[in-house]
Amino acid sequence: MRKIDKKNKVCIYLDQFVVSNLVEETNELWKEIKNLLEITYQKEVIYCPLSHQHIFETAKKELKNAIIHDEYFRKLSDGYLFKDELFLTTQLISSLVRKNNHTLKTFLEDRSFKRMEDIYDYVNQVYNVFDESVTYQLSGQNELRKLLKNRIEKKSEKDMFNVIRKLETRNFIDRLEEYILKKRIYIRPDNYGKHDFPHWIDQILYVLTNKHSFKEKELKLLLKELKENGFSRIPTFNIKFSLGAYLAIKSKQENTSDHIDIMRVTNGLLCSDIFFTDRKRKFEITELGLDKLYKTKVYCGTKVDLEEFKDYLNNLIL
């Protein structure tokens, strides 16, 4: 039984490095995988939805190459795009509180989206703002992690991990309680150097109220859920804050690419049958047991993984 009911097709999340290797046919193994992907897609066995992160990163290439990569990926997508974190999270919360089943529309959008040549300049402008803001946000954090490196004892890591996750949950609970008490929400700005962005909790509550029509009853049910289970039954939060806590206790340095990777995992891991990411992210996902929890096979670009993926595609068309 597939995770998304789309005529029993296998949902495959392709990372940017995969698309680049497919388009450029960098070696014989990638050529074989490309051929198998195209055959299985034509036989209506698989589909590979686009992601916002693909658009973000593809736009960093020269326009000609960006168009080629984008057009190839779109051919495998069935016209679907993974929802971004805000709208996926609010949909998951709504389904949880209202006890609704997940459907294809829970995870994916099928709206038409503009071609790369039409959005290239705009996406690059957005990326530059994002990069500048993330770099500002991480500067102090990375310095602190340098100081803490190797100072957290192995036996304390699990406790620290849980404390960090609970702090994030507590922040959400506090804000939700304030909203229920005052019966109004306003979106606070978070400053990232030269730029202000809407506070993430306020955005979630705003969308739940205005898009999903949450009333006081549903907000109180959400509050009860968070107090009893934290973020464990809200997959996007569980994935995002597990990875964040892991990087913190391991004193890992972060950059813009890491944040884009985490956005990919947050949006795509839950609903994909096959999920591609880089070697470092795969290690973190499997170390945390997120692949087993969400029943997703995770691959990276090692030869062993690529050979296994090739065999998997071959078996789909036998």
C-alpha positions as CSV (number, residue, x, y, z in Angstrom):
1,M,0.0,0.0,0.0
2,R,1.5,3.3,-1.1
3,K,1.7,6.3,1.2
4,I,-0.2,8.5,-1.2
5,D,-3.1,7.0,-3.1
6,K,-2.2,7.8,-6.7
7,K,-3.1,4.6,-8.6
8,N,-0.6,2.8,-6.5
9,K,2.4,4.6,-7.9
10,V,5.7,4.8,-6.1
11,C,6.5,8.4,-4.9
12,I,10.2,9.2,-5.3
13,Y,11.8,12.3,-3.9
14,L,14.8,13.3,-6.0
15,D,17.5,15.5,-4.4
16,Q,19.2,18.1,-6.5
17,F,22.3,16.1,-7.0
18,V,20.3,13.2,-8.4
19,V,18.6,15.5,-11.0
20,S,22.0,16.9,-12.0
21,N,23.6,13.5,-12.5
22,L,20.6,12.3,-14.5
23,V,20.6,15.2,-16.8
24,E,24.3,15.3,-17.3
25,E,24.6,11.4,-17.4
26,T,27.8,11.6,-15.4
27,N,28.6,7.9,-15.7
28,E,27.2,4.6,-16.9
29,L,25.4,3.9,-13.6
30,W,23.6,7.2,-13.7
31,K,22.7,6.5,-17.4
32,E,21.2,3.2,-16.4
33,I,19.2,4.8,-13.6
34,K,18.0,7.5,-15.9
35,N,16.8,5.0,-18.4
36,L,15.0,3.0,-15.7
37,L,13.3,6.0,-14.2
38,E,12.0,7.0,-17.6
39,I,10.7,3.5,-18.3
40,T,9.0,3.1,-14.9
41,Y,7.5,6.6,-15.3
42,Q,6.2,5.8,-18.8
43,K,4.7,2.6,-17.4
44,E,3.0,4.7,-14.8
45,V,4.7,2.9,-11.9
46,I,6.5,5.9,-10.3
47,Y,6.3,9.7,-10.1
48,C,8.7,12.3,-8.7
49,P,7.0,15.4,-7.5
50,L,8.9,18.7,-7.6
51,S,9.9,20.6,-4.4
52,H,10.2,24.3,-3.7
53,Q,13.8,23.6,-2.8
54,H,14.4,22.2,-6.3
55,I,13.3,25.5,-7.7
56,F,15.4,27.4,-5.2
57,E,18.6,25.5,-6.0
58,T,18.1,25.1,-9.7
59,A,17.8,28.8,-10.1
60,K,21.4,29.1,-8.9
61,K,22.6,27.6,-12.1
62,E,23.1,29.5,-15.3
63,L,19.7,30.2,-16.9
64,K,20.3,27.7,-19.8
65,N,21.2,24.9,-17.5
66,A,18.5,25.8,-15.0
67,I,15.9,25.5,-17.7
68,I,17.2,22.1,-18.9
69,H,17.3,20.7,-15.3
70,D,13.9,22.1,-14.5
71,E,12.2,20.8,-17.6
72,Y,13.6,17.3,-17.2
73,F,12.4,17.1,-13.5
74,R,9.0,18.4,-14.4
75,K,8.5,15.5,-16.9
76,L,8.7,13.0,-14.0
77,S,6.6,15.0,-11.6
78,D,3.1,14.3,-13.0
79,G,2.5,18.0,-12.4
80,Y,2.8,17.7,-8.6
81,L,4.7,19.9,-6.2
82,F,5.3,19.0,-2.5
83,K,3.6,21.5,-0.2
84,D,5.9,23.8,1.6
85,E,6.4,23.4,5.3
86,L,3.8,25.9,6.5
87,F,0.9,24.6,4.5
88,L,1.9,20.9,5.0
89,T,2.2,21.3,8.7
90,T,-1.1,23.1,9.1
91,Q,-2.8,20.4,7.0
92,L,-1.3,17.7,9.1
93,I,-2.4,19.5,12.3
94,S,-5.9,19.9,10.9
95,S,-6.2,16.2,10.0
96,L,-4.9,15.2,13.4
97,V,-7.3,17.3,15.4
98,R,-10.3,16.5,13.2
99,K,-9.3,12.9,12.8
100,N,-9.3,13.1,9.0
101,N,-7.5,10.6,6.8
102,H,-4.4,11.7,4.8
103,T,-4.9,12.0,1.0
104,L,-2.8,13.0,-1.9
105,K,-3.9,16.6,-1.4
106,T,-2.6,16.5,2.2
107,F,1.0,16.4,0.9
108,L,1.0,17.7,-2.7
109,E,-0.2,20.6,-4.8
110,D,-1.3,20.1,-8.4
111,R,-1.6,23.7,-9.3
112,S,0.3,24.9,-12.4
113,F,3.5,26.7,-11.6
114,K,5.6,29.0,-13.8
115,R,8.5,27.9,-15.9
116,M,12.0,28.5,-14.8
117,E,12.6,31.1,-17.4
118,D,9.7,33.2,-16.1
119,I,10.7,33.1,-12.4
120,Y,14.5,32.8,-12.7
121,D,15.4,36.4,-11.6
122,Y,12.7,36.5,-8.9
123,V,13.8,33.2,-7.3
124,N,17.4,34.3,-7.3
125,Q,16.4,37.5,-5.5
126,V,14.5,35.5,-2.9
127,Y,17.4,33.1,-2.5
128,N,19.8,35.9,-1.8
129,V,17.5,37.3,0.9
130,F,17.1,33.8,2.4
131,D,20.9,33.2,2.3
132,E,21.7,36.5,3.9
133,S,19.1,36.0,6.6
134,V,20.1,32.4,7.4
135,T,23.7,33.3,7.6
136,Y,22.9,36.1,10.0
137,Q,20.8,33.8,12.2
138,L,23.5,31.1,12.3
139,S,26.5,33.3,13.0
140,G,26.1,33.4,16.7
141,Q,24.8,29.9,16.9
142,N,27.8,28.5,15.1
143,E,30.2,30.4,17.3
144,L,28.5,28.9,20.4
145,R,28.7,25.4,19.0
146,K,32.5,25.9,18.4
147,L,32.9,26.6,22.1
148,L,30.7,23.7,23.1
149,K,32.3,21.2,20.7
150,N,33.2,17.9,22.4
151,R,32.0,19.3,25.8
152,I,28.7,17.5,25.9
153,E,29.3,14.0,27.4
154,K,28.0,11.1,25.4
155,K,25.7,9.9,28.3
156,S,24.1,13.4,28.5
157,E,23.3,13.6,24.7
158,K,19.9,11.9,25.0
159,D,18.8,14.2,27.9
160,M,20.0,17.3,26.0
161,F,18.2,16.1,22.9
162,N,14.9,15.8,24.7
163,V,15.3,19.1,26.5
164,I,15.8,21.0,23.2
165,R,12.7,19.4,21.7
166,K,10.6,20.1,24.8
167,L,11.7,23.8,24.7
168,E,10.3,24.1,21.2
169,T,7.1,22.5,22.2
170,R,6.8,24.7,25.3
171,N,7.2,27.8,23.1
172,F,4.3,26.7,20.9
173,I,2.1,25.8,23.9
174,D,2.8,29.2,25.5
175,R,1.8,31.0,22.4
176,L,-1.3,28.9,21.8
177,E,-2.4,29.5,25.4
178,E,-2.0,33.2,24.9
179,Y,-4.0,33.1,21.7
180,I,-6.9,31.1,23.3
181,L,-6.9,33.5,26.3
182,K,-6.8,36.8,24.3
183,K,-8.9,35.4,21.4
184,R,-6.8,37.2,18.8
185,I,-3.6,36.6,16.9
186,Y,-1.1,39.0,15.6
187,I,2.0,38.0,13.7
188,R,5.2,39.1,15.4
189,P,8.2,39.9,13.3
190,D,11.5,38.0,13.8
191,N,14.6,40.0,12.8
192,Y,17.3,38.4,10.8
193,G,19.8,41.2,10.2
194,K,18.5,43.4,7.4
195,H,15.2,41.5,7.1
196,D,12.1,40.7,9.2
197,F,10.1,37.5,8.8
198,P,6.8,36.4,10.3
199,H,7.3,34.4,13.5
200,W,6.9,30.7,12.6
201,I,4.4,29.9,15.4
202,D,2.2,32.9,14.6
203,Q,2.1,31.9,11.0
204,I,0.9,28.4,11.9
205,L,-1.8,29.7,14.1
206,Y,-2.9,32.3,11.5
207,V,-3.2,29.7,8.8
208,L,-5.1,27.3,11.1
209,T,-7.5,30.1,11.9
210,N,-8.0,31.6,8.5
211,K,-7.5,28.7,6.1
212,H,-8.6,25.7,8.2
213,S,-11.3,27.7,10.1
214,F,-10.1,26.6,13.5
215,K,-12.3,27.8,16.3
216,E,-11.7,27.8,20.1
217,K,-12.8,24.1,20.3
218,E,-10.1,23.0,17.8
219,L,-7.4,25.2,19.3
220,K,-8.1,23.6,22.7
221,L,-7.9,20.1,21.2
222,L,-4.5,21.1,19.7
223,L,-3.3,22.4,23.0
224,K,-4.3,19.1,24.7
225,E,-2.5,17.2,22.0
226,L,0.7,19.2,22.5
227,K,0.6,18.8,26.2
228,E,0.1,15.1,26.0
229,N,2.3,14.2,23.0
230,G,4.5,17.2,22.2
231,F,5.3,17.2,18.5
232,S,5.6,13.4,18.2
233,R,2.3,13.1,16.2
234,I,2.9,16.1,14.0
235,P,5.5,14.7,11.5
236,T,6.9,17.9,10.1
237,F,7.6,19.3,13.5
238,N,8.9,15.9,14.7
239,I,11.3,15.7,11.8
240,K,12.5,19.3,11.8
241,F,13.1,19.6,15.6
242,S,14.6,16.2,15.8
243,L,17.2,17.1,13.2
244,G,17.7,20.5,14.8
245,A,18.3,19.0,18.2
246,Y,20.6,16.4,16.8
247,L,22.8,19.1,15.1
248,A,22.8,21.1,18.3
249,I,24.0,18.3,20.7
250,K,26.6,17.2,18.1
251,S,27.8,20.9,17.9
252,K,27.5,20.7,14.1
253,Q,28.2,23.9,12.1
254,E,25.3,24.9,9.8
255,N,24.9,26.9,6.7
256,T,22.2,27.8,4.1
257,S,22.6,24.5,2.3
258,D,22.0,22.6,5.6
259,H,18.8,24.6,6.1
260,I,17.6,23.8,2.6
261,D,18.3,20.1,3.2
262,I,16.3,20.1,6.4
263,M,13.4,21.8,4.6
264,R,13.6,19.0,2.0
265,V,13.6,16.3,4.7
266,T,10.8,18.0,6.6
267,N,8.5,18.3,3.6
268,G,9.3,15.1,1.7
269,L,10.3,12.2,4.1
270,L,6.9,11.5,5.5
271,C,5.1,11.0,2.2
272,S,7.8,9.5,-0.1
273,D,8.3,5.8,-0.6
274,I,11.9,6.6,-1.7
275,F,13.8,9.6,-0.5
276,F,17.2,10.8,-1.9
277,T,19.5,13.0,0.1
278,D,23.2,13.5,0.6
279,R,25.3,11.1,2.7
280,K,25.5,13.3,5.8
281,R,21.7,13.8,5.9
282,K,21.1,10.1,5.3
283,F,23.3,9.3,8.3
284,E,21.4,11.7,10.5
285,I,18.0,10.5,9.4
286,T,18.8,6.8,10.0
287,E,20.7,7.6,13.3
288,L,17.4,9.2,14.5
289,G,15.3,6.3,13.2
290,L,13.2,8.7,11.1
291,D,13.3,6.4,8.1
292,K,11.9,3.5,10.0
293,L,9.3,5.7,11.8
294,Y,7.9,7.0,8.6
295,K,8.6,3.8,6.6
296,T,10.7,5.5,4.0
297,K,13.7,4.0,2.2
298,V,16.5,6.6,2.2
299,Y,19.2,6.6,-0.4
300,C,22.3,8.8,-1.0
301,G,24.8,9.0,-3.8
302,T,27.1,6.1,-2.8
303,K,27.6,3.4,-5.4
304,V,26.1,0.8,-3.0
305,D,22.9,2.9,-2.7
306,L,22.7,3.6,-6.4
307,E,23.1,0.0,-7.3
308,E,20.4,-1.0,-4.8
309,F,18.1,1.7,-6.3
310,K,18.7,0.5,-9.8
311,D,17.7,-3.0,-8.7
312,Y,14.6,-1.6,-7.1
313,L,13.6,0.1,-10.3
314,N,14.3,-3.1,-12.3
315,N,12.0,-5.1,-10.0
316,L,9.2,-2.6,-10.5
317,I,9.0,-3.4,-14.2
318,L,9.5,-7.2,-14.1
